[in-house]
Amino acid sequence: MSARVGVAVMAAALLLYIVLVGQRAWLLVASGEPVGIGLGVALFVLPLLAAWALGRELWFGWRAERLGRRLDAEGRLPGDEVALRPSGRVAREDADAVFPRYRAEVEAEPDDWRAWYRLGLAYNAASDRRRAREAIRRAIRLEGAERRR
């Protein structure tokens, strides 16, 4: 639940940023000065990019969470016993030890979104966020394709 609170706080801060930058952009455009108009138009682009990025991340998080709940309901979430550090993070050695099994599952069933999701969790436990997100994005795409069939 603390992750949701963090997301909500960051989203609220970004929305405040978008409003404030948008307001400044409008004031610059309304100044009538060519330089002000140019800067104002440029400042309108930043909030649009920020809103797009926020929407994309929230959509990813919602879809990933939905898949996680579905996998949990099916009883297919990984139940590996791994040691935790005092901070609550998974010990890297334990994450590295269970990782090959999930990679082998994906290699055996490359079109199974469940295998990709579990691989993403293993990457996340091993602190490889980039690959974790890629694997979970692939799981989302595969699940969507399965649902459309």
C-alpha positions, 0 to 999 in steps of 0.5 A, a space after each residue: 500500500 505504501 507504493 500506492 501512496 508514493 505513486 499518488 504523491 508523485 502524481 500529485 506533485 507532477 500534476 502541480 508542476 504541469 499546472 504551474 508550468 502551463 500557467 507560466 506558458 500561458 502568461 508568456 504567450 499572452 505577453 505578445 512579445 515574440 520571444 515570450 510567445 516562443 518560450 511559452 509555446 516551448 513550455 506548453 510542450 513540457 507539461 504535455 510530455 510530462 502528462 503523457 509519461 505519467 499516464 503511460 506509467 500509471 497505465 503500466 502499473 495498473 495493468 501489471 498489478 492486474 496481471 499479478 492479482 490474476 496470477 495470484 488468484 490462479 495460485 501461480 505466483 512464485 512462492 520461493 523462499 528467499 532471504 531478506 535483508 534488514 531493509 526488506 529487499 531480497 538478498 541478491 544471492 538468493 534472487 540469482 539462485 532462483 532466476 535460472 528456473 524462471 528463465 528456463 520457463 520462458 525459454 520452454 513457453 515463450 508465448 506464456 504471459 505467466 512465465 514472462 510475469 514470473 521472470 519479471 518478478 525474478 529480474 526485479 528481485 535481482 535488482 535489474 529493473 530495466 529487464 523486469 519492466 521489459 519482461 512484464 511489458 511482454 507479459 502484458 502484451 501476451 495476455 492481451 493477445 490471449 484475451 483477444 483470441 
